[in-house]
Amino acid sequence: MDHVIRAIRTGEWAAVKRLRLEALRDPLAHLAFLETYENAAAKPDVFWQERTSTAAEGAFQRQQFIAERPDGEWDGSVTVMVEEAGTEDFLGHVVEHRQGHLVGVFVRPEQRGSGLTGALFDAAVDWCWKTGLHRVRLFVHEHNVRAEAFYRKAGFVPTGVTGAVPGDSGHQEREMVLRRPAEPAQVHRAL
């Protein structure tokens, strides 16, 4: 793979906007995203500047990772948000654990199946572990079979938690989680 997987930088808001709008034009966008192309395209530049600065390299509550080609173009993205215990999520459920929440997963169609999505997930999950989180979750639309298969392959398992996204004709979103692997016990040798 000739892509660099990295966190976005504050000044890259125009590229963040461009990739998000491309993602929202994808034929499966209605299964993967909670916003429409029209709503996102109508947002002013200041929205994209703020969104980028809060998810840029060095941010603590949110980080967006991209897959950058040698020519500087971006072929994919995933964002991880830190959710605090006791807050309410987008489905109206109370968050029980301080955890990472993966959102905004997108890889250009011509790159799907190349390992790029896995590389983006590896970077996001690694960031979660380094941030001290022990659980990462995501939600998948009940009809997004391809995405759910990838998430299972990446080690995420269904929790049984489901919910309907407000205004989404009653379709269900399924929660899947990945738990931090247990640290190997240190072996102490008697001297």
Secondary structure, DSSP 8 states (H G I E B T S, - for coil): ---EEEE--GGGHHHHHHHHHHHHHSTTHHHH-SS-HHHHHTS-HHHHHHHHHTSSTT-SSEEEEEEE-TTS-EEEEEEEEEE-TT-B-TTS-B--S-EEEEEEEEE-GGGTTTTHHHHHHHHHHHHHHHTT-SEEEEEEETT-HHHHHHHHHTT-EEEEEEEE-TTSTT-EEEEEEEE------------
